[in-house]
Amino acid sequence: MESIEEIAFRIISAAGDSLSMMFEAMKLSRNGKFEEAEQLMQKADDFLLQAHKVQTELIAEESRGNKSEYSILMVHAQDHIMNAMLAKPLIREIINLYKRLG
C-alpha cells in the first residue's frame, strides 16, 4: 500500500503538470496557435483527471472509515489540485478571448 507521502506526490505531480500545460496552452493561443493550444488543454485535462481520481480514492477510503494520517504534504497536494481546478475555466476563457481577437 502506498504511503500518504507517495499519494500526495502523485497528486502534486499530476496537478502540477496539468497547470503547467494550461499556462503553455494560453501562451500558444496568444500566438494564434489555437489547435496546438486545444491539444495541450486536452492533455492538461487528462492530468487533472488523474489527480482528481487519486483525491477521490482518498475520500472514498475515508468514507469507509479508513482515515489517513494528517500530512502537511497532503495539504500542499490539495493546494496544487485546487489551483489547477480553479485555473482551468479561467485559462479556457482567456483562450476564447484570444480566438475572438484573432
Backbone torsions as a table, in degrees:
resi	resn	phi	psi	omega
1	MET	NA	141.3	-179.7
2	GLU	-71.8	146.3	174.7
3	SER	-77.5	164.2	178.8
4	ILE	-62.4	-32.5	178.4
5	GLU	-67.2	-41.5	178.8
6	GLU	-64.7	-41.1	178.0
7	ILE	-64.2	-43.6	179.1
8	ALA	-60.3	-42.6	179.8
9	PHE	-66.5	-32.7	174.9
10	ARG	-62.6	-42.9	178.9
11	ILE	-66.7	-47.6	-179.3
12	ILE	-58.7	-45.2	-178.2
13	SER	-63.3	-51.0	-177.1
14	ALA	-66.9	-44.9	-179.5
15	ALA	-67.4	-39.8	178.2
16	GLY	-64.3	-43.7	176.5
17	ASP	-61.5	-42.1	179.3
18	SER	-59.3	-49.2	-178.0
19	LEU	-63.7	-41.7	177.9
20	SER	-60.9	-41.9	178.9
21	MET	-65.5	-38.8	178.8
22	MET	-63.2	-42.7	178.6
23	PHE	-66.5	-37.1	176.2
24	GLU	-65.4	-39.7	177.2
25	ALA	-62.2	-38.3	178.2
26	MET	-63.4	-42.5	177.4
27	LYS	-62.7	-42.1	178.2
28	LEU	-60.3	-43.3	-178.8
29	SER	-67.4	-33.4	177.4
30	ARG	-60.7	-29.9	178.8
31	ASN	-95.8	14.7	175.3
32	GLY	79.0	10.8	-178.6
33	LYS	-95.5	68.6	-171.2
34	PHE	-71.0	-36.1	179.3
35	GLU	-66.4	-44.0	177.4
36	GLU	-63.7	-40.2	179.5
37	ALA	-61.6	-43.3	-179.2
38	GLU	-65.2	-39.7	177.7
39	GLN	-62.6	-40.9	179.4
40	LEU	-69.3	-36.5	176.3
41	MET	-64.1	-35.8	177.4
42	GLN	-65.0	-42.8	176.6
43	LYS	-62.6	-40.5	178.0
44	ALA	-61.4	-40.7	176.8
45	ASP	-60.1	-41.2	179.8
46	ASP	-62.4	-43.2	179.1
47	PHE	-67.7	-39.6	178.4
48	LEU	-64.6	-37.7	176.6
49	LEU	-63.1	-40.0	176.7
50	GLN	-59.0	-47.9	180.0
51	ALA	-61.9	-41.7	-179.0
52	HIS	-65.6	-37.5	178.3
53	LYS	-63.5	-41.1	178.0
54	VAL	-63.2	-44.3	178.5
55	GLN	-61.1	-43.0	-179.8
56	THR	-64.1	-37.3	176.0
57	GLU	-60.0	-42.8	178.2
58	LEU	-62.8	-42.6	179.9
59	ILE	-64.7	-42.6	179.3
60	ALA	-63.0	-42.5	178.4
61	GLU	-61.6	-42.7	180.0
62	GLU	-65.9	-36.4	178.6
63	SER	-67.0	-21.4	175.3
64	ARG	-86.1	2.1	178.7
65	GLY	94.8	3.6	179.7
66	ASN	-97.8	79.6	-177.3
67	LYS	-72.1	142.1	176.0
68	SER	-93.3	160.6	179.8
69	GLU	-73.1	155.3	176.7
70	TYR	-71.0	137.6	179.9
71	SER	-146.6	125.7	176.2
72	ILE	-63.4	-28.5	176.1
73	LEU	-64.9	-37.5	177.4
74	MET	-69.4	-36.0	175.4
75	VAL	-60.9	-43.0	177.9
76	HIS	-61.8	-41.6	178.4
77	ALA	-61.9	-41.2	179.0
78	GLN	-64.9	-35.7	174.7
79	ASP	-60.7	-43.3	-179.1
80	HIS	-62.1	-47.4	-177.7
81	ILE	-67.6	-38.2	178.9
82	MET	-64.4	-43.2	178.5
83	ASN	-60.5	-43.4	179.6
84	ALA	-65.9	-41.5	-179.8
85	MET	-65.8	-36.2	178.7
86	LEU	-73.3	-39.7	-177.2
87	ALA	-68.6	-31.9	-174.2
88	LYS	-53.7	-55.6	-178.8
89	PRO	-67.6	-31.3	179.1
90	LEU	-68.2	-43.6	179.2
91	ILE	-68.0	-38.6	175.7
92	ARG	-59.4	-41.3	179.2
93	GLU	-64.9	-42.2	178.4
94	ILE	-63.1	-42.4	177.6
95	ILE	-60.5	-43.1	177.6
96	ASN	-62.0	-37.3	177.3
97	LEU	-65.8	-41.8	176.8
98	TYR	-61.9	-38.0	177.8
99	LYS	-62.5	-42.2	-179.2
100	ARG	-67.0	-34.8	-179.9
101	LEU	-76.4	-27.6	-176.2
102	GLY	-79.4	NA	NA
